[in-house]
Amino acid sequence: MPGFARGARARRVRGLARRFTILVAMIIAVGASVPVPASAQTPSHTFVTPGCAGAPTWTFAFPLYFRDAHGRQLDRERKLVEVLPRIEQFASWVGEFSECGVRASVDVYDMADAAWPTDRRRPANVSTLLENHDTAFFMYPARGDEPFVGQTDYSTAIFPAPLGDPGGQPYPITMVHEWLHIVHSFCTTRAGVDWPRGDVHADFASYGYEQNYQGALDFYRDLMRGSVPENGRLLGMRREQWSRCGTPTAARDEVPAPSSAVPPSGRDGATGSGGSSGDNDVRPTPGPPSTTTGSTTPTRESPVLRVAGVRRRQGVAYVRGTIAGTASGTVSVRATYRLGGRTRTARRRPRAKAGRWSARLRVPVRARVLRVKVTYAGDARYEGESISR
């Protein structure tokens, strides 16, 4: 009997062990299907700018909070479906807008059931996130009384997501807007960048951009290419300035001079007044000026080879300009424009007389973002450029 009892106990122990093993396996399987929160420092998704090899890469941490400490709750599954493609679009735009002057790598953290701290502007782990990233973006359930759709303290940015609003913020254009404020603060002194009046909040309609969503995209694109025209100059971040600036993580061992670009308040908000939700990323400004505009911007070695004016009428761009003194010779005029989502080109080779030249180029009425460049025929070291919209 004692031997039988010992055998029965052994069988019970082995049975319990098998059931315990099965239970542990079930727990592991269930746990594997739940996204790891950002507190574990494991991103659920990473989006990287395609191509642009060798360009400086800004790294972003982007925790997504779906509830806050006061019980406000976003539909997590629906919001993930909405916001993940937008973050991917943002990463793509960084390279596209800058013509591969810079790249983005965005680590997205699904915060699952973690609560956004409503008693302060940033969560406690922001310093931890910035140890391995250049900046951090945060999405959280909107209180409903925020006077902005995005806000930055010039090192991080927050985006309130409206409750029960399918398709609501954050949008890629809002991400670009807030990030450019961070870039402005970090890069102005380091890279010697000249910005338009008002920098990211410039009245872009006064520069010839349309006062709508597409106009805002065109302005940010030119801002990131250093081609916003102002008083005969092209302003913004040029390709070589992106390289010169680098990134915050790469510059941690440096001690750059403090930038005077940061306002004393140390905070910016992209307001949500005026226009549709897609236009909320810029402040409302007067309507666009006439399309008969021409900003003269001589470049490189010859200040007198330039585009003096551009006038568009019924599918034709009338372009005029000057060359050195009263010289004569042939110049090459090239117009590029956007039509149907594609970039197209028109060219002419007019002959200059008495220091002046003119050309007519066919540019469809529906064309957008017209750029006209002139060079001496056969000698591209000397050029002038104008942008008309």
C-alpha positions, -999 to +999 in steps of 0.1 A: +000+000+000+027+025+008+042+019-027+008+024-043+003+057-025+037+069-036+029+060-072-005+078-070+012+109-056+038+109-084+011+106-111-008+135-095+024+156-095+031+148-131-005+157-140-002+190-123+031+197-140+015+191-174-014+214-167+009+241-154+030+238-186-001+241-207-013+272-187+021+289-190+021+283-228-014+298-231-003+329-211+027+333-234+006+329-265-020+355-253+007+379-242+024+377-276-007+391-293-008+422-271+013+452-284+042+459-260+037+494-245+063+521-248+074+516-212+092+485-224+110+506-251+098+483-279+082+501-309+052+484-324+060+499-359+089+518-375+086+539-406+116+551-425+120+576-453+124+554-485+157+560-504+178+591-496+208+570-486+235+590-469+212+619-458+212+628-421+184+609-403+162+625-377+149+598-353+114+602-338+097+584-309+059+585-314+039+571-284+002+568-292-020+572-261-056+560-264-069+570-230-061+595-203-061+596-165-096+612-165-113+584-184-113+599-219-109+571-244-102+568-282-112+538-302-078+522-303-083+498-332-099+525-355-073+551-345-044+528-353-059+522-388-061+559-393-028+572-379-003+546-389-005+554-426-003+591-418+029+586-399+043+566-428+033+595-451+051+619-429+083+599-430+080+598-468+073+635-471+105+644-451+126+629-479+104+641-508+100+677-496+137+681-489+148+664-521+166+638-499+184+665-479+172+647-448+155+614-438+131+604-409+129+572-389+098+570-367+094+545-339+057+541-330+048+529-295+014+515-290+007+525-254-023+502-252-039+508-217-013+532-205-029+565-194-019+600-207-011+622-177-036+650-178-019+670-151+011+679-173+020+686-209+045+657-213+047+622-198+074+614-173+093+591-197+100+618-222+137+621-211+141+584-216+127+585-251+150+614-260+180+594-249+177+574-282+158+598-304+162+633-317+126+642-308+094+628-295+058+632-308+028+623-286-008+616-295-034+616-267-072+619-263-081+655-267-097+673-237-117+693-262-106+728-251-072+728-266-066+760-287-043+740-311-041+709-332-004+705-325+020+721-301+058+721-296+082+731-268+109+731-295+122+696-285+090+675-286+054+679-299+020+669-288-011+662-309-046+660-293-068+635-311-105+644-310-128+618-294-154+602-317-141+621-347-132+596-375-104+610-396-094+636-370-059+648-361-030+642-362-025+647-399+009+644-417+009+681-425+005+689-388+035+666-380+056+684-407+046+718-392+055+710-357+087+693-366+098+723-387+095+744-356+120+720-339+143+721-369+141+760-369+152+761-333+180+735-337+194+743-371+192+781-376+225+789-359+242+756-366+236+757-403+233+795-409+197+792-422+178+823-434+141+818-430+112+838-444+095+863-422+075+843-396+094+812-405+070+782-403+041+806-395+049+828-425+019+843-443+025+820-473-002+836-494+018+868-495+046+847-511+023+836-539+011+803-525-025+795-524-043+799-491-054+763-488-042+728-479-022+724-512-007+758-508+005+749-473+021+717-487+039+737-514+052+762-489+066+736-465+081+717-495+099+749-506+109+758-471+126+724-468+144+730-502+155+765-495+134+780-523+109+803-507+112+836-525+116+868-505+130+902-516+151+887-544+164+858-523+155+821-519+151+812-482+147+781-461+168+749-456+190+740-486+203+705-490+238+714-478+223+730-447+205+698-437+239+681-438+256+709-419+229+710-392+229+672-386+206+660-358+203+665-320+216+630-311+246+635-333+254+668-317+252+658-281+289+661-276+289+696-291+281+728-273+265+750-300+257+787-294+221+792-282+198+800-311+179+833-309+152+816-330+134+802-300+107+826-288+109+836-251+077+817-244+094+784-255+062+770-269+043+771-302+009+759-311-005+753-346-039+768-343-071+751-353-090+782-364-103+787-399-107+763-429-112+725-429-094+702-406-067+697-432-060+735-432-058+738-394-020+735-394-015+771-405-028+804-392-055+820-413-041+847-437-055+869-465-063+854-498-036+848-525-023+876-547-026+877-584-008+850-603+011+877-622+041+876-600+078+873-605+105+873-578+140+879-590+167+857-575+201+859-591+224+831-579+259+818-582+286+840-598+266+864-620+243+889-602+231+903-635+220+872-652+185+870-639+149+864-644+133+899-640+096+889-644+072+861-651+036+867-663+011+839-671-018+843-694-040+818-712-015+789-711+016+809-719+043+821-695+059+854-706+094+855-691+119+884-693+153+891-678+188+906-681+224+896-687+256+914-681+258+950-693+247+955-729+260+921-739+243+899-765+243+861-767+221+831-763+206+820-730+188+788-720+154+793-702+138+763-685+104+763-668+094+735-645+059+731-631+035+706-615+005+692-634-016+662-625+009+652-597+038+651-621+067+675-628+070+688-663+094+710-682+093+736-710+125+751-726+135+779-749+168+794-761+162+831-768+189+855-779+197+884-757+200+919-772+214+950-754+216+931-721+179+920-722+161+888-732+126+875-733+108+842-740+074+826-743+069+792-729+037+771-731+026+763-696-009+749-691-034+771-672-038+744-645-001+741-639+011+748-604+044+760-588+061+774-618+099+778-616+119+795-643+156+793-645+180+809-669+216+801-677+241+811-703+238+786-731+266+761-728+278+776-695+256+765-665+281+781-639+261+813-642+224+813-636+193+832-623+160+819-611+125+830-604+095+813-589+059+823-598+027+807-586 
